[in-house]
Amino acid sequence: MIPTAVRLARRPSIQFLGKEGWAAKLSAPVAAPVAGSAALATPPPAPVAMASSSAASPTPTPAVAAAAAATITTSIVPESVTTVPPNLYSDTPASNMRKVISRRLTESKSTVPHFYTSIEIPLDNILQLRKVLDKQFDTKVSVNDFIIKASAMALRDVPELNATYDTKAQSQRSFNNVDISVAVATPTGLITPIIPSTTSLSLTDISSKVKDLATRARDNKLTPEEYQGGTFCISNLGMFGISEFSAVINPPQGAILAVGGGERKIVPGKVNVESGTKERPGIQTIMTARLSADRRVVDEATASLFMGVLKEYLSQPKLMML
């Protein structure tokens, strides 16, 4: 084993520049390149004398060191900021709706304690039922109509989510009626018209109501009472090819459901615990639904219960027709 003294002697000497040394190094001029040379080595800076502990080089007093530091002037080069030429962009003033959306959603993300729960829901039974309704009864109902109806029934069964939060009174307000808001994209921004008493409506009633509200929302013909309020909100981006996303709660509502599009996936076969038999894997159309909930209104267990009930209704759509 090499003694410690020998190992220390073999270590390369380190030269500490100190404040004055760095100032001299940074302010040293850079040699201009010589024409015709491929590379030019920059000469090293002059060595800086180190303060020795011997009597020949006494350590300067703090006053002397401060005076010496004050005499050193270093030039600070400001950072260059590259800006886009004005002819390559244009500024558009925000509309009144954009200003309201910006203020409300910024307030929501900064003051509302969001938490998220996601679940995968098979849509094959809904797709099959839609074909039956279209062929045998000449009735066209969208997947979104089934989602609205299933959400209304799940809110009826789990009423804790059919609530809002009053920040002034610091209280939770529950509602008897389920009034679902549906997010609609318009040229001026997102608006959420309300389907009042959604639980009492049939699938065809919901379908015609959504079409009417969406058309008048895009034409800017909604009255304030048709989009202000609501107890729960649904945002569906499945028709845009989005598989899943997280939505921002629309205060004072306590939750919002973000729905993605259905995707064909391989699903493992179910196992019968009693007999030990296992079904073969299959291919199903799976939709991902994600709930954004206000922790002041509901907890994780309640949100999970709601998502389980929602999956049950969507997996067995005939229950929504009783």
C-alpha positions as CSV (number, residue, x, y, z in Angstrom):
1,M,0.0,0.0,0.0
2,I,1.3,3.4,-1.0
3,P,1.9,5.6,2.1
4,T,-0.3,8.7,2.4
5,A,2.7,11.1,2.2
6,V,3.8,9.6,-1.2
7,R,0.2,9.8,-2.6
8,L,-0.1,13.4,-1.6
9,A,3.3,14.2,-3.2
10,R,2.1,12.6,-6.5
11,R,-1.1,14.7,-6.7
12,P,-0.9,17.5,-9.3
13,S,-0.6,21.0,-7.9
14,I,-3.8,23.1,-8.0
15,Q,-3.5,26.8,-8.6
16,F,-6.3,28.8,-6.9
17,L,-6.8,32.0,-8.9
18,G,-8.9,33.8,-6.4
19,K,-11.0,36.9,-7.1
20,E,-8.1,38.9,-8.4
21,G,-6.8,36.1,-10.6
22,W,-10.2,35.5,-12.2
23,A,-10.6,39.2,-12.9
24,A,-7.2,39.3,-14.6
25,K,-7.9,36.1,-16.6
26,L,-11.3,37.3,-17.8
27,S,-10.0,40.7,-18.8
28,A,-7.0,39.4,-20.6
29,P,-7.0,40.2,-24.4
30,V,-7.6,37.4,-26.8
31,A,-4.9,37.0,-29.5
32,A,-6.1,37.6,-33.1
33,P,-5.9,34.6,-35.4
34,V,-3.0,34.5,-37.8
35,A,-3.9,34.2,-41.5
36,G,-3.2,30.8,-43.0
37,S,-2.9,29.0,-39.7
38,A,-5.3,26.2,-39.0
39,A,-5.4,26.7,-35.2
40,L,-3.7,29.1,-32.8
41,A,-3.1,28.2,-29.2
42,T,-4.0,30.9,-26.8
43,P,-1.1,31.6,-24.4
44,P,-1.8,30.8,-20.8
45,P,-2.4,33.7,-18.5
46,A,0.4,35.0,-16.3
47,P,0.7,33.1,-13.1
48,V,-0.9,34.8,-10.1
49,A,1.2,35.1,-7.0
50,M,-0.3,33.2,-4.1
51,A,-0.3,34.6,-0.6
52,S,2.3,32.7,1.3
53,S,2.2,31.8,5.0
54,S,5.9,32.7,5.4
55,A,7.1,36.0,6.8
56,A,8.5,37.1,3.4
57,S,4.9,37.5,2.0
58,P,2.7,38.6,4.8
59,T,-1.1,38.2,4.4
60,P,-2.8,41.5,3.5
61,T,-5.2,43.0,6.0
62,P,-8.9,43.0,5.2
63,A,-8.8,46.8,4.6
64,V,-5.9,46.4,2.1
65,A,-7.7,43.5,0.3
66,A,-10.9,45.5,0.0
67,A,-9.1,48.5,-1.4
68,A,-7.3,46.3,-4.0
69,A,-10.6,44.6,-5.0
70,A,-12.2,48.0,-5.5
71,T,-9.5,49.0,-8.0
72,I,-10.2,46.1,-10.3
73,T,-12.7,46.9,-13.1
74,T,-14.3,44.1,-15.0
75,S,-16.3,44.6,-18.1
76,I,-19.6,42.7,-18.1
77,V,-20.9,41.9,-21.6
78,P,-24.8,41.9,-21.7
79,E,-26.5,38.8,-23.1
80,S,-27.7,39.3,-26.6
81,V,-31.4,38.7,-27.0
82,T,-32.6,37.5,-30.4
83,T,-36.1,38.8,-31.2
84,V,-38.4,37.8,-34.0
85,P,-38.8,40.5,-36.7
86,P,-42.1,42.3,-36.5
87,N,-43.0,41.3,-40.0
88,L,-43.0,37.6,-39.0
89,Y,-45.8,37.7,-36.4
90,S,-49.0,39.6,-35.6
91,D,-50.7,40.4,-32.2
92,T,-54.4,39.9,-31.9
93,P,-56.2,41.4,-28.9
94,A,-58.0,38.8,-26.7
95,S,-61.8,38.7,-27.0
96,N,-64.0,39.2,-24.0
97,M,-64.7,35.5,-23.9
98,R,-60.9,34.7,-24.0
99,K,-60.3,37.1,-21.2
100,V,-63.0,35.4,-19.1
101,I,-61.7,31.9,-19.9
102,S,-58.2,32.9,-19.0
103,R,-59.2,34.5,-15.7
104,R,-61.4,31.6,-14.6
105,L,-59.1,28.7,-15.6
106,T,-56.1,30.5,-14.1
107,E,-58.0,30.9,-10.9
108,S,-59.1,27.3,-11.0
109,K,-55.6,25.8,-11.4
110,S,-54.1,28.1,-8.8
111,T,-56.8,27.8,-6.1
112,V,-58.7,24.5,-6.6
113,P,-56.9,21.4,-5.3
114,H,-57.3,19.1,-8.4
115,F,-56.8,15.3,-8.2
116,Y,-57.3,12.8,-11.0
117,T,-58.8,9.3,-11.4
118,S,-58.8,7.4,-14.7
119,I,-60.5,4.3,-15.9
120,E,-60.7,2.3,-19.1
121,I,-64.2,1.5,-20.4
122,P,-65.2,-0.9,-23.2
123,L,-67.5,0.6,-25.8
124,D,-68.3,-2.5,-27.9
125,N,-71.8,-2.9,-26.4
126,I,-72.6,0.7,-27.0
127,L,-71.4,0.5,-30.6
128,Q,-73.5,-2.6,-31.2
129,L,-76.6,-1.0,-29.6
130,R,-76.2,2.1,-31.8
131,K,-76.3,0.0,-34.9
132,V,-79.5,-1.7,-33.6
133,L,-81.2,1.6,-32.9
134,D,-80.2,3.0,-36.3
135,K,-81.3,-0.1,-38.3
136,Q,-84.4,-1.1,-36.5
137,F,-85.7,2.2,-35.1
138,D,-84.1,4.7,-37.4
139,T,-82.7,6.5,-34.3
140,K,-79.2,8.0,-34.4
141,V,-77.6,8.4,-31.0
142,S,-73.9,9.3,-30.6
143,V,-71.4,7.8,-28.2
144,N,-71.3,11.1,-26.4
145,D,-75.1,10.9,-25.8
146,F,-74.5,7.6,-24.0
147,I,-71.7,9.1,-22.0
148,I,-73.9,12.1,-20.9
149,K,-76.7,9.7,-19.9
150,A,-74.4,7.4,-18.0
151,S,-72.8,10.3,-16.2
152,A,-76.2,11.6,-15.1
153,M,-77.2,8.2,-13.7
154,A,-73.8,7.8,-12.0
155,L,-74.3,11.2,-10.4
156,R,-77.7,10.1,-9.2
157,D,-76.2,7.0,-7.6
158,V,-73.2,8.9,-6.2
159,P,-74.7,12.3,-5.3
160,E,-71.5,13.5,-3.5
161,L,-70.1,14.5,-6.9
162,N,-73.2,16.4,-7.9
163,A,-72.0,19.4,-5.9
164,T,-70.2,22.7,-6.0
165,Y,-67.9,24.5,-3.5
166,D,-68.6,28.0,-2.1
167,T,-65.3,29.7,-1.4
168,K,-66.9,32.6,0.5
169,A,-68.9,30.4,2.8
170,Q,-66.3,27.6,2.8
171,S,-69.0,25.1,2.4
172,Q,-70.1,22.3,0.0
173,R,-73.5,22.6,-1.8
174,S,-75.2,19.5,-3.0
175,F,-78.0,19.5,-5.6
176,N,-81.1,17.3,-6.1
177,N,-81.2,17.9,-9.9
178,V,-78.4,16.8,-12.2
179,D,-77.6,19.6,-14.6
180,I,-74.7,18.5,-16.8
181,S,-72.6,21.1,-18.7
182,V,-71.2,19.9,-22.1
183,A,-68.0,21.6,-23.4
184,V,-68.5,23.0,-26.9
185,A,-65.8,24.5,-29.1
186,T,-66.7,27.8,-30.8
187,P,-64.7,30.2,-32.9
188,T,-64.4,32.5,-30.0
189,G,-63.5,29.9,-27.3
190,L,-64.9,27.1,-25.2
191,I,-68.4,27.4,-23.8
192,T,-70.3,24.9,-21.6
193,P,-74.1,24.9,-22.3
194,I,-76.2,23.1,-19.7
195,I,-78.6,20.2,-20.1
196,P,-81.0,20.7,-17.2
197,S,-82.5,17.7,-15.4
198,T,-80.3,15.3,-17.4
199,T,-81.4,12.2,-15.4
200,S,-85.0,12.5,-16.5
201,L,-84.1,12.8,-20.2
202,S,-84.0,9.8,-22.6
203,L,-81.1,9.2,-25.0
204,T,-83.0,10.8,-27.9
205,D,-83.9,13.8,-25.8
206,I,-80.3,14.3,-24.8
207,S,-79.2,13.9,-28.4
208,S,-81.6,16.6,-29.7
209,K,-80.8,18.9,-26.8
210,V,-77.1,18.7,-27.3
211,K,-77.4,19.3,-31.1
212,D,-79.6,22.4,-30.4
213,L,-77.3,23.8,-27.7
214,A,-74.1,23.2,-29.8
215,T,-75.6,24.9,-32.9
216,R,-76.7,28.0,-31.0
217,A,-73.5,28.1,-29.1
218,R,-71.4,28.3,-32.3
219,D,-73.8,31.0,-33.6
220,N,-73.4,32.9,-30.3
221,K,-77.2,32.7,-29.6
222,L,-77.2,31.2,-26.2
223,T,-78.8,33.1,-23.3
224,P,-76.7,33.5,-20.1
225,E,-78.9,31.0,-18.1
226,E,-78.2,28.3,-20.7
227,Y,-74.5,28.3,-20.0
228,Q,-74.1,29.7,-16.5
229,G,-74.4,27.2,-13.7
230,G,-74.5,23.4,-14.0
231,T,-73.5,20.8,-11.4
232,F,-71.1,18.7,-13.4
233,C,-69.2,19.1,-16.7
234,I,-68.1,16.7,-19.5
235,S,-65.4,17.5,-22.1
236,N,-65.1,15.0,-25.0
237,L,-62.2,15.2,-27.4
238,G,-62.6,11.7,-28.9
239,M,-63.9,13.1,-32.2
240,F,-60.6,14.9,-32.6
241,G,-58.5,11.8,-32.3
242,I,-57.4,12.4,-28.7
243,S,-57.1,9.2,-26.7
244,E,-56.9,10.8,-23.2
245,F,-56.4,14.1,-21.5
246,S,-56.9,16.0,-18.2
247,A,-59.5,18.8,-18.0
248,V,-59.5,21.8,-15.8
249,I,-62.4,22.1,-13.3
250,N,-64.9,24.9,-14.1
251,P,-65.6,26.6,-10.7
252,P,-67.7,26.4,-8.7
253,Q,-68.4,22.9,-10.0
254,G,-66.7,20.1,-8.1
255,A,-65.6,17.9,-11.0
256,I,-65.2,17.5,-14.7
257,L,-65.0,14.4,-16.8
258,A,-62.5,14.3,-19.7
259,V,-63.3,11.7,-22.3
260,G,-61.0,10.4,-25.1
261,G,-61.8,8.4,-28.2
262,G,-62.1,4.6,-28.4
263,E,-59.1,2.5,-29.4
264,R,-58.9,-1.1,-30.5
265,K,-56.8,-3.0,-27.9
266,I,-56.0,-6.6,-27.0
267,V,-57.7,-7.5,-23.8
268,P,-56.7,-10.6,-21.7
269,G,-59.3,-13.2,-21.2
270,K,-61.2,-13.5,-17.9
271,V,-60.4,-16.2,-15.5
272,N,-63.1,-18.2,-13.7
273,V,-61.8,-18.6,-10.1
274,E,-64.1,-21.5,-9.3
275,S,-63.5,-23.7,-12.4
276,G,-60.1,-22.4,-13.2
277,T,-60.9,-22.0,-16.9
278,K,-59.6,-19.0,-18.8
279,E,-61.1,-17.2,-21.7
280,R,-59.1,-16.5,-24.8
281,P,-57.8,-12.9,-25.3
282,G,-59.9,-10.7,-27.5
283,I,-59.9,-7.3,-29.1
284,Q,-62.2,-4.6,-27.7
285,T,-62.8,-0.9,-28.3
286,I,-61.5,0.8,-25.1
287,M,-62.2,4.4,-24.1
288,T,-60.2,6.2,-21.4
289,A,-62.1,8.5,-19.1
290,R,-60.4,10.8,-16.6
291,L,-62.1,12.6,-13.7
292,S,-60.7,15.9,-12.4
293,A,-62.2,16.5,-9.0
294,D,-62.0,19.2,-6.3
295,R,-60.5,17.6,-3.1
296,R,-62.6,20.0,-1.0
297,V,-65.8,18.5,-2.4
298,V,-65.0,14.7,-2.7
299,D,-62.2,12.4,-1.8
300,E,-60.4,9.7,-3.8
301,A,-62.6,6.9,-2.7
302,T,-65.8,8.7,-3.7
303,A,-64.3,9.6,-7.1
304,S,-63.3,6.0,-7.6
305,L,-66.8,4.8,-6.8
306,F,-68.3,7.2,-9.3
307,M,-65.9,6.0,-12.0
308,G,-66.8,2.4,-11.3
309,V,-70.6,3.1,-11.6
310,L,-70.0,5.1,-14.8
311,K,-68.1,2.1,-16.3
312,E,-70.9,-0.3,-15.3
313,Y,-73.6,1.8,-17.1
314,L,-71.5,2.2,-20.2
315,S,-70.6,-1.5,-20.3
316,Q,-74.3,-2.4,-20.1
317,P,-76.0,0.4,-22.1
318,K,-79.4,-1.3,-21.9
319,L,-79.6,-0.2,-18.3
320,M,-79.8,3.4,-19.5
321,M,-82.9,2.5,-21.5
322,L,-85.0,1.2,-18.7
